[in-house]
Amino acid sequence: MKSKILTIDERWDKNLIDTAVIPAAGLGTRFYPITEFIPKELLPVADKPCIHYIVKEACNAGIKNIVIIISERKKMLKDYFSFGQSYLEKLYKYCSEETINEIEDFKSNLNFYFINQDKPLGLGHAILCAEDIVSKNPFAIILPDDLLISKKESELSRMIKSFNDNNANYFTIKHLNKSEISSYGIISTDEDINAIDEIVKINKIVEKPQLEKAPSDYGVIGRYIVNPEIFDAIKNTKPGALGEIQLTDSLNEMINNNITTYGYKIFSTRYDCGTPKGLSEATYKLSKLI
């Protein structure tokens, strides 16, 4: 199912974002023991796996190439997006018209690439695994734990449009409760963030600070648009105490190297499907729409 990803010179628009990297190699320990056998990204939200919604969001935003970072234990993700004849026959027999149409869209409009991350060395390392495919092109990063649901145009789609205007890095941000701040990368900005409707310029990201040391109450949520210089930044990032390379550190290096970076406030409803509680909430809400 592979096809050539266009180089930046071959595209009709040199800034067009047509590739998304989805890191999905994590162990899913919060859902153990089921994740010993089934990737957490395939756990159902209502009538479809969580990663199905993520790929649908990317497809609707104009993405053409989906690069999924997996581990040896997660080959079932490849099977889900294989679209074999037996799979499609059962799809037409058992699934809703909506799901059939979405799978047909994936099959017709998307190229899927799967790359193994041999060791769990952090989010930054997972993104680095995609360098050979992404090459020197800007691209999107979508964290599959963060499910964003909206009837309006997605934040991902709007960030892509904004990137086409100024080539800056973008990522989504969300207002957090005090109890949540120590679990997120928290942004620092010179602007009055509460007075800004949508986009705020970022000076720094502080990873999981104590409440009293947090520079704001807005945290980074799992949608990013990044320039290809991110790969050099990751290579220059020293691993932390656990040997992991954090994407936050690499983004900060890009900011320090004068790559303009913006936070994009989310207005979608966000579910943290990386936790049992968040997955259950998403299922409860979305099952009402079936």
SULWO-V436232 format. One record per residue. N is the residue number from 1. PSI is psi as a letter, one per 30 degrees, with the letter a starting at -180 (999 if undefined). OMEGA is omega as a letter, one per 30 degrees, with the letter a starting at -180 (NA if undefined). NEAR is the number of other C-alpha atoms within 12 Angstrom. Layout:
BEGIN
[[N,PSI,OMEGA,NEAR] [N,PSI,OMEGA,NEAR]]
END
This chain:
BEGIN
[[1,g,a,19] [2,k,l,16] [3,l,a,14] [4,k,l,17] [5,k,a,29] [6,k,l,24] [7,l,a,21] [8,f,a,22] [9,f,a,13] [10,f,a,13] [11,l,l,14] [12,f,l,12] [13,j,a,18] [14,f,a,21] [15,g,a,31] [16,k,l,35] [17,j,a,45] [18,g,a,39] [19,k,l,45] [20,k,l,48] [21,k,a,46] [22,j,l,42] [23,j,a,44] [24,h,a,44] [25,f,a,39] [26,l,a,36] [27,f,l,29] [28,h,a,29] [29,f,l,18] [30,f,a,20] [31,g,a,25] [32,k,g,17] [33,f,a,13] [34,e,a,17] [35,f,l,23] [36,f,a,17] [37,e,a,21] [38,k,l,25] [39,k,a,37] [40,f,l,36] [41,f,l,45] [42,g,l,35] [43,k,a,34] [44,k,l,26] [45,j,a,36] [46,c,a,23] [47,g,a,25] [48,l,l,30] [49,l,a,31] [50,e,a,38] [51,f,l,38] [52,e,l,32] [53,e,a,36] [54,e,l,41] [55,e,l,45] [56,e,l,37] [57,e,l,37] [58,e,a,46] [59,e,l,33] [60,f,l,25] [61,g,l,30] [62,g,l,30] [63,k,a,35] [64,f,a,34] [65,k,a,37] [66,j,l,45] [67,j,a,42] [68,k,l,41] [69,k,a,43] [70,l,l,35] [71,l,a,27] [72,f,a,23] [73,f,a,24] [74,h,a,31] [75,f,l,24] [76,f,l,25] [77,e,l,37] [78,e,a,29] [79,e,a,19] [80,e,a,30] [81,g,l,33] [82,e,l,24] [83,h,l,27] [84,l,a,17] [85,e,l,13] [86,e,l,13] [87,e,a,19] [88,e,l,22] [89,e,l,13] [90,e,l,15] [91,e,a,23] [92,f,a,20] [93,e,a,13] [94,f,a,14] [95,l,l,19] [96,l,l,16] [97,e,l,14] [98,e,a,18] [99,e,l,25] [100,e,a,23] [101,e,l,18] [102,e,l,29] [103,e,l,30] [104,e,l,23] [105,e,l,25] [106,e,a,32] [107,e,a,27] [108,e,a,17] [109,f,a,25] [110,k,l,34] [111,k,a,31] [112,k,l,35] [113,k,a,32] [114,k,a,35] [115,k,l,31] [116,k,l,28] [117,j,a,28] [118,e,a,18] [119,k,l,21] [120,i,a,27] [121,g,l,28] [122,l,a,33] [123,e,l,37] [124,e,l,37] [125,e,l,38] [126,e,l,38] [127,e,l,47] [128,f,l,37] [129,f,a,35] [130,g,a,37] [131,e,a,29] [132,e,a,16] [133,e,a,33] [134,e,l,36] [135,b,a,24] [136,g,a,25] [137,k,l,33] [138,l,a,37] [139,l,l,49] [140,l,l,48] [141,k,l,48] [142,j,l,42] [143,k,a,43] [144,f,l,43] [145,f,a,38] [146,j,l,37] [147,j,a,41] [148,k,a,39] [149,k,l,28] [150,k,l,19] [151,f,a,11] [152,a,l,17] [153,k,a,21] [154,l,l,31] [155,e,l,41] [156,e,a,49] [157,e,a,35] [158,e,l,31] [159,e,l,40] [160,e,l,40] [161,e,l,24] [162,e,l,27] [163,e,a,32] [164,f,l,24] [165,e,a,16] [166,g,l,21] [167,g,l,27] [168,l,l,36] [169,k,l,40] [170,k,l,44] [171,l,a,48] [172,k,l,45] [173,l,a,40] [174,k,l,37] [175,k,a,27] [176,l,l,25] [177,l,a,16] [178,e,a,21] [179,f,a,16] [180,f,a,21] [181,e,a,28] [182,f,a,25] [183,g,a,22] [184,l,l,30] [185,k,a,38] [186,k,a,39] [187,k,l,43] [188,k,a,31] [189,l,l,27] [190,f,a,16] [191,l,l,19] [192,j,a,17] [193,e,a,27] [194,f,l,17] [195,f,a,10] [196,k,a,15] [197,e,a,14] [198,e,a,24] [199,k,l,31] [200,k,l,32] [201,k,a,29] [202,k,l,38] [203,e,a,27] [204,l,l,34] [205,k,l,37] [206,j,a,33] [207,j,l,30] [208,h,a,28] [209,l,l,25] [210,l,a,20] [211,e,a,23] [212,f,a,13] [213,g,a,17] [214,k,a,28] [215,f,l,27] [216,a,l,37] [217,h,l,34] [218,k,a,40] [219,l,a,40] [220,k,l,40] [221,l,a,39] [222,h,l,40] [223,k,a,42] [224,k,l,42] [225,k,a,46] [226,k,l,46] [227,l,a,39] [228,f,l,34] [229,f,l,30] [230,e,a,41] [231,e,l,33] [232,e,l,23] [233,e,l,30] [234,e,l,33] [235,f,a,25] [236,f,a,22] [237,k,l,27] [238,k,l,22] [239,l,l,21] [240,a,a,18] [241,e,a,10] [242,g,l,11] [243,g,a,16] [244,k,l,22] [245,j,a,29] [246,k,l,35] [247,e,l,41] [248,e,a,38] [249,e,a,31] [250,e,l,39] [251,e,l,46] [252,e,l,32] [253,e,l,28] [254,e,l,33] [255,e,l,30] [256,f,l,17] [257,g,l,17] [258,g,l,16] [259,j,a,27] [260,k,a,27] [261,k,a,37] [262,k,l,38] [263,k,a,43] [264,j,a,41] [265,k,l,36] [266,k,l,36] [267,f,l,24] [268,l,l,22] [269,k,a,23] [270,k,l,31] [271,k,l,33] [272,i,a,26] [273,g,l,34] [274,g,l,35] [275,k,l,23] [276,e,l,24] [277,e,a,16] [278,e,l,25] [279,e,l,34] [280,e,l,22] [281,e,l,23] [282,e,a,34] [283,e,l,27] [284,e,a,18] [285,e,a,19] [286,f,l,25] [287,f,l,16] [288,f,a,12] [289,f,a,13] [290,999,NA,16]]
END
